[in-house]
Amino acid sequence: MPKIILNLREQIISTGRVILQEEGYKALNMRRIADECQIAVGTVYNYFSSKEILSASVMLTDWQEYLEDARKQVEIIDIEDPAEGLEILFLKIRAFSNQYHSAWVEYGVMPQGYSERHVKLVSQLGELVQMIVKKCGIKPEPEPYMFMAEVLLTATYRPDVKFENLKPFFIKLIN
């Protein structure tokens, strides 16, 4: 009789997350995941066809949590200045980026499907930017939302970029 393991996909993702964050992308491999989850390597491959798909799934799971947390924060705070909401978003994205920075550096090249995922990330962020701006009673043209989301996303990858330096730029775009 086969062994039934509840929430195995989540267990694999959780184990992958620990390895990615603590040891980096190079330390992540399917055999190790299988050993730590006490399952056969083939079982890991039943859920994730490659190391790249597993690492992307780990990051996507965390991204969705960060995005939901940011959405909740934007919904509950009372903001009059859209820059305040954009700064919250910036800090959330920066925290996510910092969490996986070493894994991205080790990977060295953009993974397959990067551009499609990037467009989706920008679109998700654009919706939050639009929500922030509308919450402040400002109704600019729709085009700046995606551009502002792209700038936020790109800026968080660079540790030398501070939100204070971006703030005047965003204010001009919104007004």
C-alpha positions as CSV (number, residue, x, y, z in Angstrom):
1,M,0.0,0.0,0.0
2,P,1.5,3.4,-1.0
3,K,2.3,5.9,1.7
4,I,-0.1,8.9,1.8
5,I,1.5,12.2,2.7
6,L,-0.9,15.0,3.3
7,N,0.1,18.4,1.8
8,L,3.1,16.9,0.1
9,R,3.3,19.7,-2.5
10,E,3.4,22.3,0.3
11,Q,6.0,20.3,2.1
12,I,8.2,20.1,-1.0
13,I,7.9,23.9,-1.5
14,S,8.6,24.6,2.2
15,T,11.7,22.4,2.1
16,G,12.8,24.1,-1.1
17,R,12.2,27.6,0.4
18,V,14.5,26.8,3.4
19,I,17.3,25.6,1.1
20,L,17.0,28.5,-1.3
21,Q,17.0,31.1,1.5
22,E,19.6,29.6,3.7
23,E,22.0,28.0,1.2
24,G,21.1,29.4,-2.3
25,Y,20.1,28.1,-5.6
26,K,23.1,25.8,-6.2
27,A,22.3,23.8,-3.0
28,L,18.8,23.1,-4.2
29,N,18.4,19.7,-5.9
30,M,15.6,17.2,-6.3
31,R,17.5,14.4,-4.6
32,R,18.0,16.5,-1.5
33,I,14.4,17.6,-1.5
34,A,13.3,14.0,-1.7
35,D,15.7,13.0,1.2
36,E,14.5,15.8,3.4
37,C,10.8,15.1,2.7
38,Q,11.5,11.3,3.1
39,I,10.0,10.5,-0.3
40,A,11.3,9.1,-3.6
41,V,13.0,11.4,-6.1
42,G,10.4,10.4,-8.7
43,T,7.7,11.7,-6.3
44,V,9.3,15.1,-6.3
45,Y,9.3,15.0,-10.1
46,N,5.6,14.2,-10.1
47,Y,5.0,17.7,-8.6
48,F,7.9,19.7,-10.2
49,S,9.5,18.7,-13.5
50,S,12.8,20.5,-12.8
51,K,14.8,22.4,-10.2
52,E,13.9,25.6,-12.1
53,I,10.2,24.9,-11.8
54,L,10.5,24.1,-8.1
55,S,12.4,27.3,-7.3
56,A,10.0,29.4,-9.4
57,S,7.1,27.8,-7.5
58,V,8.7,28.6,-4.2
59,M,9.2,32.2,-5.1
60,L,5.7,32.5,-6.7
61,T,4.1,31.1,-3.5
62,D,6.0,33.7,-1.4
63,W,5.2,36.5,-4.0
64,Q,1.5,35.8,-3.7
65,E,1.7,36.1,0.1
66,Y,3.7,39.4,-0.1
67,L,1.2,40.7,-2.7
68,E,-1.8,39.8,-0.6
69,D,-0.2,41.3,2.5
70,A,0.5,44.5,0.6
71,R,-3.1,44.6,-0.7
72,K,-4.5,44.2,2.8
73,Q,-2.2,47.0,4.1
74,V,-3.3,49.3,1.4
75,E,-7.0,48.5,2.0
76,I,-6.9,49.2,5.8
77,I,-4.6,52.2,6.0
78,D,-6.0,55.7,5.7
79,I,-3.7,57.5,3.3
80,E,-4.0,61.0,1.9
81,D,-0.7,61.0,0.1
82,P,-0.3,58.3,-2.6
83,A,3.5,58.4,-2.0
84,E,2.8,56.9,1.5
85,G,1.1,53.9,-0.1
86,L,3.7,53.5,-2.8
87,E,6.4,53.5,-0.1
88,I,4.6,50.6,1.6
89,L,4.5,48.7,-1.7
90,F,8.2,49.5,-2.3
91,L,9.2,48.1,1.1
92,K,7.2,45.0,0.5
93,I,8.7,44.3,-2.9
94,R,12.2,45.1,-1.5
95,A,11.7,42.6,1.3
96,F,10.7,39.9,-1.2
97,S,13.6,40.8,-3.5
98,N,16.1,40.6,-0.6
99,Q,14.7,37.2,0.4
100,Y,15.7,35.7,-2.9
101,H,18.5,37.9,-4.1
102,S,21.3,35.4,-3.6
103,A,19.3,32.7,-5.4
104,W,18.8,35.0,-8.4
105,V,22.5,35.9,-8.5
106,E,23.5,32.3,-8.4
107,Y,21.1,31.4,-11.2
108,G,23.0,33.9,-13.3
109,V,20.6,34.1,-16.2
110,M,16.9,34.8,-16.6
111,P,14.9,31.6,-16.3
112,Q,12.7,30.4,-19.1
113,G,9.4,32.2,-19.1
114,Y,10.9,35.2,-17.4
115,S,9.3,37.9,-19.6
116,E,5.8,36.4,-19.2
117,R,6.3,36.3,-15.4
118,H,7.7,39.8,-15.4
119,V,4.7,41.2,-17.2
120,K,2.4,39.5,-14.8
121,L,4.3,40.9,-11.8
122,V,4.1,44.4,-13.2
123,S,0.4,44.0,-13.9
124,Q,-0.3,42.8,-10.3
125,L,1.7,45.7,-9.0
126,G,0.0,48.1,-11.4
127,E,-3.3,47.1,-9.9
128,L,-2.1,48.0,-6.4
129,V,-0.6,51.3,-7.6
130,Q,-4.0,52.2,-9.1
131,M,-5.7,51.2,-5.9
132,I,-3.4,53.4,-3.8
133,V,-3.8,56.4,-6.1
134,K,-7.6,56.1,-6.3
135,K,-7.8,55.7,-2.5
136,C,-6.3,59.2,-2.4
137,G,-9.0,60.6,-4.7
138,I,-6.7,61.1,-7.7
139,K,-7.8,59.8,-11.1
140,P,-4.8,60.0,-13.5
141,E,-4.7,58.4,-16.9
142,P,-4.3,54.6,-16.6
143,E,-0.9,54.4,-18.4
144,P,1.2,55.7,-15.4
145,Y,0.1,52.8,-13.2
146,M,2.0,50.1,-15.1
147,F,5.0,52.4,-15.6
148,M,5.1,53.2,-11.9
149,A,4.8,49.5,-11.1
150,E,7.8,48.8,-13.4
151,V,9.9,51.5,-11.8
152,L,9.0,50.2,-8.3
153,L,9.9,46.6,-9.3
154,T,13.1,47.6,-10.9
155,A,14.2,49.9,-8.1
156,T,13.8,47.3,-5.5
157,Y,16.5,45.1,-7.1
158,R,19.0,47.8,-6.5
159,P,19.9,48.3,-2.8
160,D,21.3,51.7,-3.5
161,V,17.9,53.1,-4.6
162,K,15.9,54.6,-1.8
163,F,12.2,55.4,-2.0
164,E,12.8,59.0,-1.0
165,N,14.7,59.5,-4.3
166,L,11.7,58.1,-6.2
167,K,9.0,60.0,-4.4
168,P,9.3,63.3,-6.4
169,F,9.2,61.3,-9.6
170,F,6.0,59.5,-8.6
171,I,4.3,62.7,-7.4
172,K,4.9,64.3,-10.8
173,L,3.5,61.3,-12.6
174,I,0.4,61.2,-10.5
175,N,-0.3,64.9,-10.7
